[in-house]
């Protein structure tokens, strides 16, 4: 049996470590580069931008996505939408949209019925590759079909890319979180991503850290061609990160900005979609930093199991022994919980969800940790991952 004195010493170590780690983790989310809403450039200085939207089984969102894109204030656009062999009525919706807007919109609209996936290619890189082959713009803009742009998105991104002399500009979009599991799991995922890829390091040309958000990427066509485009990363499932690594590793300027006031994204709507999507992304996105995956899993287990266990055991000891040291240890556990919940409340408010969801931290951390283990197991065991009805090994 551990004495109250030893328990207090261990509790104090846990207190100091818990406060330090919580502070560090939640201060990685700050992005210094803000992409503000900007007026469009005048035509003489507005090069053609080709917007390319890959769509596989996106019947829920594709019409809303395209409606927002044809309303852009940028004066020189073409819109290319690639159907990635959808098995629902995505292509039908796309064709209907193009027919209705072709004569009323100033934006050129091309609908590409994608071909079967060739050997060695992942789905999304191949869809984007097909779109680029039909693009004429000096800049390429990749936007996911579940992303909904404000009218100033492209103009603002172009002005920011020009201001920061970016060869590739990517932004974080605002997230729509509606279901219970989205609100429990997704805030923790976004926090983990900010730790894995701090914006300051991504934006520092001297650091190797590189990531892009596939929900919105703006890249110079000349740079895209120079690094080999999606053909160079054709087998990559996390193609956005792979493109960022390729661009930055080739000496070009990568910029990650905060664009949450310019676009919204609805990534997943159910537990099964979250599980499949992040099982695909987590390990593949961190396979070059397995140590970080291990730290993430350990931190998740601490938040899900060790922290609640510490608190319950501390109060049980205090109740049974009546020792002031046991009560102090219990108070220390509450202090860590209070600070952690405060930080999670801030994260909830940033994502426009009820602050009470901060109290679901242990549940969310447990699920997130299980997703990390499952993702690593599937890849390391050779089972591979599944996404949108396709299996990749």
C-alpha positions as CSV (number, residue, x, y, z in Angstrom):
1,X,0.0,0.0,0.0
2,X,1.4,3.4,-1.0
3,X,1.6,5.8,1.9
4,X,-0.2,9.1,1.7
5,X,3.2,10.9,1.5
6,X,4.3,8.9,-1.6
7,X,0.8,9.3,-3.1
8,X,1.1,13.1,-2.7
9,X,4.5,13.2,-4.3
10,X,3.2,11.2,-7.3
11,X,0.2,13.3,-7.5
12,X,2.3,16.5,-7.5
13,X,4.4,15.1,-10.4
14,X,1.1,14.3,-12.2
15,X,-0.2,17.8,-11.5
16,X,2.9,19.6,-12.9
17,X,3.1,17.3,-15.9
18,X,-0.6,17.5,-16.6
19,X,-0.7,21.3,-16.5
20,X,2.4,21.7,-18.7
21,X,1.2,19.2,-21.3
22,X,-2.3,20.7,-21.4
23,X,-0.9,24.2,-21.9
24,X,1.6,23.0,-24.6
25,X,-1.0,21.0,-26.5
26,X,-3.6,23.7,-26.6
27,X,-1.2,26.4,-27.6
28,X,-0.2,24.7,-30.8
29,X,-3.5,25.6,-32.5
30,X,-2.7,29.3,-33.1
31,X,-2.2,30.2,-36.8
32,X,-0.4,33.5,-37.3
33,X,-1.4,33.9,-40.9
34,X,-5.0,34.9,-41.3
35,X,-6.6,34.9,-44.7
36,X,-9.0,37.8,-44.5
37,X,-11.9,38.5,-46.8
38,X,-10.6,40.5,-49.7
39,X,-11.9,42.3,-52.8
40,X,-11.2,40.6,-56.1
41,X,-8.3,41.8,-58.2
42,X,-9.0,43.7,-61.4
43,X,-9.0,41.6,-64.6
44,X,-5.6,42.7,-66.0
45,X,-4.0,41.3,-62.8
46,X,-6.4,38.4,-62.3
47,X,-5.0,35.3,-63.9
48,X,-7.3,32.4,-64.8
49,X,-7.8,30.0,-61.9
50,X,-9.0,26.5,-62.5
51,X,-11.2,25.2,-59.7
52,X,-11.1,21.4,-59.6
53,X,-13.6,19.4,-57.5
54,X,-13.3,15.7,-57.2
55,X,-16.6,14.0,-56.3
56,X,-17.2,10.3,-55.3
57,X,-20.6,9.5,-53.9
58,X,-21.2,13.2,-52.9
59,X,-24.9,13.4,-53.7
60,X,-25.6,15.0,-50.3
61,X,-23.4,18.0,-50.9
62,X,-22.3,18.5,-54.5
63,X,-25.1,20.8,-55.5
64,X,-24.5,23.1,-52.5
65,X,-20.7,23.0,-53.2
66,X,-21.1,24.0,-56.8
67,X,-23.7,26.6,-56.2
68,X,-21.2,28.4,-53.9
69,X,-18.4,28.1,-56.4
70,X,-20.3,29.7,-59.4
71,X,-21.1,32.6,-57.1
72,X,-17.4,33.5,-56.5
73,X,-16.4,37.2,-56.9
74,X,-13.1,36.3,-58.5
75,X,-13.4,37.5,-62.1
76,X,-11.6,34.8,-64.1
77,X,-12.5,31.3,-63.2
78,X,-13.2,27.9,-64.8
79,X,-14.9,25.1,-62.8
80,X,-14.0,21.5,-63.5
81,X,-15.9,18.8,-61.6
82,X,-14.7,15.2,-61.9
83,X,-17.0,12.3,-61.0
84,X,-14.8,9.7,-59.4
85,X,-16.9,6.7,-60.5
86,X,-19.7,7.4,-58.1
87,X,-22.2,4.7,-57.4
88,X,-24.9,7.1,-56.4
89,X,-26.5,9.9,-58.4
90,X,-23.6,12.4,-58.0
91,X,-22.9,12.5,-61.8
92,X,-26.6,13.1,-62.6
93,X,-26.7,16.0,-60.1
94,X,-23.6,17.5,-61.6
95,X,-24.9,17.3,-65.2
96,X,-28.2,18.8,-64.1
97,X,-26.4,21.6,-62.3
98,X,-24.1,22.4,-65.3
99,X,-27.1,22.4,-67.7
100,X,-29.0,24.9,-65.5
101,X,-26.0,27.3,-64.9
102,X,-24.0,27.1,-68.1
103,X,-26.0,29.9,-69.7
104,X,-26.5,32.0,-66.6
105,X,-23.1,31.8,-65.0
106,X,-20.0,33.7,-66.1
107,X,-17.9,30.8,-64.9
108,X,-17.1,28.0,-67.4
109,X,-18.3,24.6,-66.1
110,X,-16.8,21.3,-67.2
111,X,-18.2,18.0,-66.0
112,X,-15.8,15.0,-66.4
113,X,-17.1,11.5,-66.0
114,X,-14.0,9.9,-64.6
115,X,-12.5,6.7,-66.0
116,X,-11.8,3.5,-64.0
117,X,-9.0,3.6,-61.6
118,X,-5.7,2.5,-63.2
119,X,-3.4,0.1,-61.3
120,X,-1.1,1.9,-58.8
121,X,-3.4,4.9,-58.4
122,X,-5.5,6.0,-55.4
123,X,-8.9,7.4,-56.1
124,X,-8.6,11.1,-55.3
125,X,-5.2,11.7,-56.8
126,X,-6.5,10.1,-60.1
127,X,-9.6,12.3,-60.0
128,X,-7.6,15.4,-59.5
129,X,-5.1,14.3,-62.2
130,X,-8.0,14.0,-64.7
131,X,-9.3,17.5,-63.7
132,X,-5.9,19.1,-64.1
133,X,-5.5,17.6,-67.6
134,X,-8.5,19.7,-68.6
135,X,-7.5,22.8,-66.8
136,X,-6.2,26.0,-68.5
137,X,-5.5,28.2,-65.5
138,X,-2.3,29.7,-64.3
139,X,-3.4,28.6,-60.8
140,X,-5.1,25.4,-59.8
141,X,-7.5,25.4,-56.9
142,X,-8.5,22.0,-55.4
143,X,-11.7,22.0,-53.3
144,X,-13.5,19.1,-51.7
145,X,-17.1,18.4,-52.6
146,X,-18.1,18.7,-48.9
147,X,-16.7,22.3,-48.6
148,X,-19.0,25.3,-49.0
149,X,-17.3,28.5,-50.0
150,X,-18.3,32.1,-49.2
151,X,-18.4,34.2,-52.4
152,X,-15.0,35.8,-51.5
153,X,-13.1,32.6,-50.9
154,X,-11.1,32.4,-54.1
155,X,-10.5,36.1,-54.3
156,X,-9.3,36.2,-50.7
157,X,-7.1,33.2,-51.1
158,X,-5.5,34.5,-54.3
159,X,-4.8,37.9,-52.7
160,X,-3.3,36.1,-49.7
161,X,-1.1,33.9,-51.9
162,X,0.2,36.9,-53.8
163,X,0.8,38.9,-50.5
164,X,2.8,36.0,-48.9
165,X,4.5,35.0,-52.2
166,X,3.1,31.5,-51.8
167,X,3.5,28.8,-54.3
168,X,1.0,26.7,-52.5
169,X,-1.6,28.2,-50.2
170,X,-3.8,26.0,-48.1
171,X,-6.3,27.0,-45.5
172,X,-8.1,25.6,-42.5
173,X,-11.9,25.9,-43.1
174,X,-14.6,26.2,-40.5
175,X,-16.1,22.9,-39.6
176,X,-19.8,22.0,-39.4
177,X,-20.3,19.6,-36.5
178,X,-23.9,18.5,-35.9
179,X,-24.2,15.0,-34.6
180,X,-23.2,13.8,-31.1
181,X,-20.1,11.8,-32.2
182,X,-18.9,14.7,-34.4
183,X,-18.9,17.0,-31.4
184,X,-17.3,14.4,-29.1
185,X,-14.5,13.2,-31.4
186,X,-13.7,15.8,-34.0
187,X,-12.5,18.6,-31.7
188,X,-9.9,16.2,-30.3
189,X,-8.8,15.2,-33.8
190,X,-8.3,18.9,-34.8
191,X,-6.3,19.5,-31.6
192,X,-4.1,16.5,-32.4
193,X,-3.5,17.7,-35.9
194,X,-2.3,21.0,-34.6
195,X,0.2,19.3,-32.4
196,X,1.4,17.0,-35.2
197,X,1.8,19.8,-37.7
198,X,2.2,23.2,-35.9
199,X,1.4,26.0,-38.2
200,X,4.5,28.0,-37.3
201,X,6.7,25.1,-38.4
202,X,4.7,24.4,-41.5
203,X,5.1,28.1,-42.5
204,X,8.8,28.2,-41.7
205,X,10.8,27.5,-44.9
206,X,13.7,26.2,-42.8
207,X,11.6,23.5,-41.2
208,X,10.7,20.2,-43.0
209,X,7.2,20.1,-41.6
210,X,4.6,20.2,-44.4
211,X,0.9,19.6,-44.6
212,X,-2.0,20.8,-46.7
213,X,-5.8,20.7,-46.2
214,X,-7.3,18.9,-49.1
215,X,-10.5,20.9,-48.5
216,X,-8.8,23.9,-50.1
217,X,-5.5,24.1,-51.9
218,X,-4.4,26.9,-54.3
219,X,-1.2,26.1,-56.2
220,X,0.7,27.7,-59.1
221,X,0.3,25.5,-62.2
222,X,4.0,25.9,-63.0
223,X,4.9,24.6,-59.5
224,X,2.4,21.8,-59.8
225,X,4.0,20.7,-63.1
226,X,7.5,21.2,-61.8
227,X,7.1,18.7,-58.9
228,X,5.3,16.2,-61.1
229,X,1.7,16.9,-59.9
230,X,-0.5,14.1,-58.8
231,X,1.2,11.6,-61.0
232,X,4.2,11.8,-58.6
233,X,2.0,10.9,-55.6
234,X,-0.5,8.7,-57.4
235,X,-0.6,6.0,-54.8
236,X,-1.0,8.4,-51.8
237,X,-4.3,8.2,-50.0
238,X,-3.4,11.3,-47.9
239,X,-2.6,13.1,-51.2
240,X,-2.9,16.6,-49.7
241,X,-0.1,16.0,-47.2
242,X,1.9,14.3,-49.9
243,X,1.6,17.2,-52.3
244,X,2.6,19.6,-49.5
245,X,5.7,17.6,-48.7
246,X,6.6,17.4,-52.4
247,X,6.2,21.2,-52.9
248,X,8.0,22.3,-49.8
249,X,10.7,19.6,-50.2
250,X,11.4,21.0,-53.7
251,X,12.2,24.4,-52.3
252,X,8.9,26.1,-53.0
253,X,7.0,28.3,-50.6
254,X,4.2,26.6,-48.7
255,X,1.7,28.7,-46.6
256,X,-0.9,27.4,-44.2
257,X,-3.5,30.0,-43.2
258,X,-6.6,30.4,-41.1
259,X,-9.5,30.7,-43.6
260,X,-12.3,29.8,-41.3
261,X,-14.3,32.9,-42.1
262,X,-14.2,32.0,-45.8
263,X,-15.5,28.4,-46.1
264,X,-17.2,25.6,-44.1
265,X,-16.8,21.9,-44.4
266,X,-19.0,19.0,-43.3
267,X,-16.5,16.1,-43.2
268,X,-18.5,13.3,-41.6
269,X,-22.0,12.9,-40.3
270,X,-21.9,9.6,-38.3
271,X,-19.7,7.5,-36.1
272,X,-19.0,5.0,-38.9
273,X,-17.9,7.8,-41.3
274,X,-15.7,9.3,-38.6
275,X,-14.1,5.9,-37.8
276,X,-13.5,5.0,-41.5
277,X,-12.2,8.5,-42.4
278,X,-9.8,8.9,-39.6
279,X,-8.7,5.3,-39.6
280,X,-7.6,6.1,-43.2
281,X,-5.9,9.4,-42.3
282,X,-4.3,9.0,-39.0
283,X,-1.6,6.4,-39.6
284,X,-1.0,7.4,-43.3
285,X,-0.6,11.0,-42.3
286,X,1.9,10.1,-39.5
287,X,3.7,7.1,-41.0
288,X,6.9,9.2,-41.3
289,X,6.6,10.1,-37.6
290,X,5.6,7.0,-35.7
291,X,7.0,8.5,-32.5
292,X,4.3,11.1,-32.7
293,X,1.6,8.5,-33.2
294,X,2.9,6.8,-30.1
295,X,2.7,10.0,-28.1
296,X,-0.8,10.6,-29.3
297,X,-1.9,7.2,-28.3
298,X,-0.3,7.6,-24.8
299,X,-1.8,11.0,-24.3
300,X,-5.2,9.7,-25.3
301,X,-5.0,6.9,-22.8
302,X,-4.0,9.2,-20.1
303,X,-7.0,11.5,-20.8
304,X,-9.4,8.6,-21.2
305,X,-8.3,6.3,-18.3
306,X,-5.4,7.5,-16.2
307,X,-6.8,11.0,-15.3
308,X,-10.2,9.7,-14.2
309,X,-8.6,6.9,-12.3
310,X,-6.3,9.4,-10.5
311,X,-9.2,11.5,-9.5
312,X,-11.5,8.7,-8.3
313,X,-8.6,7.0,-6.3
314,X,-7.5,10.3,-4.8
315,X,-11.0,11.1,-3.4
316,X,-11.4,7.4,-2.3
317,X,-8.1,7.7,-0.3
318,X,-9.1,11.1,1.2
319,X,-12.5,9.7,2.2
320,X,-11.0,6.6,3.9
321,X,-7.9,8.1,5.5
322,X,-9.0,11.6,6.3
323,X,-5.3,12.6,5.7
324,X,-4.6,16.2,4.7
325,X,-2.1,14.9,2.2
326,X,-4.8,12.7,0.6
327,X,-7.2,15.6,0.4
328,X,-4.4,17.8,-1.2
329,X,-3.8,15.1,-3.8
330,X,-7.5,15.0,-4.6
331,X,-7.5,18.8,-4.9
332,X,-4.6,18.6,-7.3
333,X,-6.5,16.2,-9.5
334,X,-9.4,18.6,-9.6
335,X,-7.0,21.4,-10.6
336,X,-5.8,19.5,-13.6
337,X,-9.3,18.6,-14.6
338,X,-10.5,22.2,-14.2
339,X,-7.6,23.5,-16.4
340,X,-8.1,20.8,-19.0
341,X,-11.9,21.4,-19.2
342,X,-11.3,25.1,-19.5
343,X,-9.1,24.5,-22.5
344,X,-11.6,22.1,-24.0
345,X,-14.4,24.7,-23.5
346,X,-12.3,27.1,-25.5
347,X,-11.9,24.5,-28.3
348,X,-15.7,23.8,-28.3
349,X,-16.5,27.5,-28.6
350,X,-14.0,27.9,-31.5
351,X,-15.9,25.1,-33.3
352,X,-19.3,26.6,-32.4
353,X,-20.5,23.7,-30.3
354,X,-22.0,23.6,-26.8
355,X,-19.2,24.0,-24.1
356,X,-20.7,21.1,-22.1
357,X,-19.2,18.8,-24.7
358,X,-15.9,19.6,-23.0
359,X,-16.9,17.1,-20.4
360,X,-17.0,14.3,-22.9
361,X,-13.2,14.4,-23.1
362,X,-12.6,10.9,-21.7
363,X,-15.0,9.3,-24.1
364,X,-13.7,11.2,-27.1
365,X,-10.0,10.5,-26.1
366,X,-10.8,6.8,-25.8
367,X,-12.4,6.6,-29.2
368,X,-9.6,8.6,-30.8
369,X,-7.0,6.4,-29.2
370,X,-8.8,3.2,-30.5
371,X,-8.9,4.8,-34.0
372,X,-5.1,5.3,-33.8
373,X,-4.5,1.7,-32.8
374,X,-6.9,0.4,-35.4
375,X,-5.3,2.6,-38.2
376,X,-1.8,1.4,-37.4
377,X,-2.8,-2.2,-37.1
378,X,-4.6,-2.2,-40.4
379,X,-1.6,-0.8,-42.3
380,X,1.1,-2.7,-40.4
381,X,-0.8,-6.0,-40.7
382,X,-1.2,-5.6,-44.5
383,X,-5.0,-5.4,-44.3
384,X,-4.9,-1.8,-45.6
385,X,-7.7,0.7,-45.2
386,X,-11.0,1.3,-46.9
387,X,-12.5,4.6,-48.2
388,X,-15.5,5.4,-50.3
389,X,-16.0,1.7,-51.2
390,X,-12.4,1.1,-52.2
391,X,-9.7,-0.9,-50.4
392,X,-6.1,0.1,-50.3
393,X,-3.2,-1.9,-49.1
